Amino acid sequence: MKAMVFAAGEGQRLRPVTEKVPKALVPVAGRPMIEYPLLWLRHHGIREVVINLHHLGEQIEAYLKDGAKLGLKITYSKEQELLDTGGGLLKAKPFLQDGTFIVVNTDVLIDLPLDDLIDFHRVKKATASLVLRPDPLADQYGSMDIDSEGRICRFLKAKHPTTSGGPYTKLMFTGVQILEPRIFEYMPSDGSSAKFGTTKDTYPKMLLAGEALGGFRFDGFWQDVGTAERIKQVEDRLAKGSIRLHYL
């Protein structure tokens, strides 16, 4: 199985640091943040990874090179302009189109047993399975509902055509997902330089079309490290030993 790590963003919430250093290389507890998702993937047996690049991308490539020092084989997808998540995936389609693949954001620290997610995805026969978690701010960042079987019934404002009266659980996306190449059928077919988002454009379209979207609930450790405050929070917890990432 292959994977993609999103690393093209400008890291606006981490400025002024990211004016000279790409977000992916901002240190978190002594290592560049992108190493966390990469080491998590390696721990679960995934070796072939594509990373999309845009803002100061040459620094990321110079640091990681071909991935050998981390035991990985890394390919790069270079974006002349920032293509957002959907456009980034579409540009990397030649690398990802041959089978099921994992996608993770560069600013995500998570201690998720990947095998459990893969099993869930296969049992549900989903086109996409998103790792979700409970969060009191879910509505602020974009919530979705899952039913008792782990199927996504509402994604932002879009609802699955078979949605009944519930009960539903409101959750928030973690930035980790497992996808089938079928997702590309719901993306523009007029080239690989389109700019669009998966959450705003692709997934609502898939849901309305009746595609099976899985919502894998995860209550374990997860932390977004996209701001200086959140980086400090996770560094403090790692230093105190209140959290331990099993893949390090």
C-alpha positions as CSV (number, residue, x, y, z in Angstrom):
1,M,0.0,0.0,0.0
2,K,1.2,3.5,-0.8
3,A,0.6,6.8,1.0
4,M,0.5,10.5,0.4
5,V,1.6,13.2,2.9
6,F,0.3,16.7,2.3
7,A,3.1,19.1,2.8
8,A,2.5,21.9,0.2
9,G,0.9,24.4,2.5
10,E,2.3,27.8,3.4
11,G,1.9,27.3,7.2
12,Q,0.3,30.7,7.7
13,R,-0.6,30.0,11.3
14,L,3.1,29.5,12.1
15,R,4.4,32.7,10.6
16,P,6.9,34.3,10.9
17,V,8.8,31.0,11.2
18,T,7.3,29.7,8.0
19,E,8.5,32.7,6.0
20,K,11.9,31.0,5.9
21,V,11.2,27.4,6.9
22,P,8.5,25.2,5.4
23,K,5.9,24.1,7.8
24,A,6.9,20.4,7.3
25,L,10.3,21.2,8.7
26,V,9.2,23.2,11.8
27,P,10.6,21.2,14.8
28,V,8.3,19.4,17.2
29,A,10.1,17.9,20.2
30,G,13.4,17.9,18.4
31,R,12.3,16.5,15.0
32,P,10.7,18.1,11.9
33,M,7.0,17.6,12.1
34,I,6.7,15.7,8.9
35,E,8.8,12.9,10.4
36,Y,5.9,12.0,12.7
37,P,3.5,10.9,9.9
38,L,6.4,9.4,7.9
39,L,7.5,7.3,10.9
40,W,3.9,6.3,11.7
41,L,3.5,5.0,8.1
42,R,6.8,3.2,8.2
43,H,5.9,1.6,11.5
44,H,2.8,0.1,9.8
45,G,4.7,-1.3,6.9
46,I,4.1,1.4,4.3
47,R,7.3,2.3,2.5
48,E,6.3,4.1,-0.7
49,V,5.2,7.7,-0.1
50,V,4.5,10.7,-2.3
51,I,4.8,14.2,-0.8
52,N,3.4,17.2,-2.5
53,L,5.5,20.4,-2.4
54,H,4.9,24.0,-3.0
55,H,6.0,26.6,-0.4
56,L,9.8,26.3,0.2
57,G,9.4,22.7,-1.1
58,E,13.1,22.5,-2.1
59,Q,14.0,22.5,1.5
60,I,11.8,19.6,2.2
61,E,13.3,17.6,-0.7
62,A,16.8,18.5,0.3
63,Y,16.2,17.3,3.9
64,L,14.3,14.0,3.1
65,K,15.9,13.3,-0.3
66,D,14.8,9.8,-1.5
67,G,13.6,8.8,2.0
68,A,16.3,6.2,2.5
69,K,17.5,7.6,5.8
70,L,14.0,6.9,7.2
71,G,13.7,3.5,5.5
72,L,11.2,4.9,2.9
73,K,11.0,5.4,-0.8
74,I,9.8,9.0,-1.3
75,T,8.5,10.6,-4.5
76,Y,7.7,14.3,-4.8
77,S,4.7,15.9,-6.5
78,K,5.6,19.6,-7.2
79,E,2.9,22.1,-7.5
80,Q,3.6,25.4,-9.3
81,E,0.6,26.9,-7.5
82,L,-1.0,25.6,-4.4
83,L,-3.7,23.1,-5.5
84,D,-5.5,22.4,-2.2
85,T,-6.1,18.8,-1.0
86,G,-8.2,17.7,-4.0
87,G,-6.0,19.2,-6.6
88,G,-2.9,17.8,-4.8
89,L,-4.4,14.3,-4.9
90,L,-5.3,14.6,-8.5
91,K,-1.8,15.7,-9.5
92,A,-0.4,12.7,-7.6
93,K,-2.9,10.3,-9.3
94,P,-0.2,8.5,-11.4
95,F,1.5,7.4,-8.2
96,L,-1.7,6.5,-6.3
97,Q,-4.1,5.1,-8.9
98,D,-3.1,1.4,-8.7
99,G,-4.7,0.5,-5.4
100,T,-5.9,1.5,-1.9
101,F,-3.8,4.3,-0.4
102,I,-3.4,6.3,2.8
103,V,-3.4,10.1,3.0
104,V,-2.3,12.1,6.1
105,N,-1.6,15.7,6.8
106,T,1.9,16.8,7.6
107,D,0.8,18.6,10.8
108,V,-0.9,15.6,12.4
109,L,0.5,13.6,15.3
110,I,-1.7,10.5,15.9
111,D,-1.1,7.1,17.6
112,L,-3.6,5.2,15.5
113,P,-3.3,1.4,14.8
114,L,-3.4,1.6,11.1
115,D,-4.4,-2.1,10.7
116,D,-7.7,-1.3,12.5
117,L,-8.4,1.4,10.0
118,I,-7.6,-0.8,7.0
119,D,-9.8,-3.6,8.4
120,F,-12.7,-1.2,8.9
121,H,-12.3,0.2,5.4
122,R,-12.4,-3.2,3.8
123,V,-15.4,-4.5,5.9
124,K,-17.4,-1.4,5.0
125,K,-16.4,-1.7,1.4
126,A,-15.9,2.1,1.4
127,T,-14.6,4.3,-1.3
128,A,-13.1,6.5,1.4
129,S,-12.8,6.0,5.1
130,L,-12.0,9.1,7.2
131,V,-10.6,8.9,10.7
132,L,-12.9,11.0,12.9
133,R,-12.8,12.1,16.5
134,P,-15.2,13.8,19.0
135,D,-14.4,17.5,19.5
136,P,-16.5,20.2,21.1
137,L,-15.4,22.6,18.3
138,A,-16.5,20.3,15.5
139,D,-19.1,22.7,14.2
140,Q,-16.6,25.5,14.1
141,Y,-14.1,23.5,11.9
142,G,-16.6,21.4,9.9
143,S,-18.5,18.5,11.5
144,M,-20.0,15.4,10.0
145,D,-22.4,12.7,11.3
146,I,-21.9,9.0,11.4
147,D,-24.5,6.3,12.1
148,S,-24.2,3.3,14.4
149,E,-22.5,1.3,11.6
150,G,-19.7,3.9,11.1
151,R,-21.1,5.2,7.8
152,I,-20.9,9.0,7.1
153,C,-24.4,10.2,6.7
154,R,-23.7,14.0,6.6
155,F,-20.6,15.7,5.4
156,L,-20.7,19.4,6.1
157,K,-24.1,20.3,4.4
158,A,-24.3,17.3,2.1
159,K,-26.4,14.2,3.2
160,H,-26.3,10.7,1.9
161,P,-29.5,9.8,0.0
162,T,-30.3,6.9,2.3
163,T,-30.0,8.9,5.5
164,S,-32.7,8.1,8.0
165,G,-33.6,9.7,11.3
166,G,-30.5,8.6,13.2
167,P,-29.3,8.3,15.9
168,Y,-26.1,10.0,14.7
169,T,-22.8,10.9,16.3
170,K,-21.2,14.3,15.4
171,L,-17.5,14.1,14.8
172,M,-14.6,16.0,13.3
173,F,-12.0,14.9,10.7
174,T,-8.4,14.2,11.9
175,G,-6.6,14.6,8.6
176,V,-6.0,10.9,8.2
177,Q,-7.9,8.8,5.6
178,I,-7.8,5.7,3.5
179,L,-9.0,5.9,-0.1
180,E,-9.7,3.9,-3.2
181,P,-8.7,5.1,-6.7
182,R,-12.4,5.4,-7.5
183,I,-12.2,8.8,-5.8
184,F,-10.6,10.2,-8.9
185,E,-13.8,9.6,-10.8
186,Y,-15.3,12.5,-8.7
187,M,-12.5,14.9,-9.7
188,P,-12.1,17.1,-12.7
189,S,-11.0,15.1,-15.8
190,D,-9.5,18.0,-17.7
191,G,-6.0,17.8,-16.4
192,S,-3.9,17.6,-13.2
193,S,-3.6,21.3,-12.3
194,A,-7.1,21.9,-11.0
195,K,-7.5,23.6,-7.6
196,F,-10.2,22.3,-5.3
197,G,-10.6,20.6,-1.9
198,T,-11.7,17.1,-1.0
199,T,-13.8,18.2,2.0
200,K,-15.5,21.1,0.2
201,D,-15.9,19.6,-3.2
202,T,-15.1,15.9,-3.6
203,Y,-16.6,14.2,-0.5
204,P,-20.0,16.1,-0.6
205,K,-20.3,15.1,-4.3
206,M,-19.5,11.5,-3.4
207,L,-22.0,11.4,-0.6
208,L,-24.8,12.8,-2.7
209,A,-24.0,10.2,-5.3
210,G,-24.5,7.4,-2.8
211,E,-20.9,6.4,-2.4
212,A,-19.9,4.5,0.7
213,L,-18.0,6.8,3.0
214,G,-16.8,5.3,6.2
215,G,-16.3,7.3,9.4
216,F,-13.7,5.5,11.7
217,R,-14.1,6.9,15.2
218,F,-10.8,7.2,17.0
219,D,-10.6,8.2,20.7
220,G,-6.9,7.8,21.2
221,F,-4.1,10.4,21.0
222,W,-4.3,13.0,18.2
223,Q,-2.9,16.5,18.0
224,D,-2.8,19.1,15.3
225,V,0.5,20.9,15.4
226,G,-0.3,23.7,13.0
227,T,0.2,26.5,15.5
228,A,3.0,27.4,17.9
229,E,0.6,27.0,20.9
230,R,-0.3,23.5,19.9
231,I,3.3,22.5,19.3
232,K,4.1,23.7,22.8
233,Q,1.2,21.7,24.2
234,V,2.4,18.4,22.6
235,E,6.0,19.1,23.5
236,D,5.1,19.6,27.1
237,R,3.1,16.3,27.2
238,L,5.8,14.4,25.5
239,A,8.4,15.7,27.9
240,K,6.2,14.8,30.9
241,G,5.6,11.4,29.5
242,S,1.8,11.8,29.6
243,I,1.7,10.7,26.0
244,R,3.8,8.1,24.2
245,L,3.9,7.6,20.5
246,H,4.4,3.9,19.9
247,Y,5.9,4.3,16.5
248,L,8.9,6.3,17.7
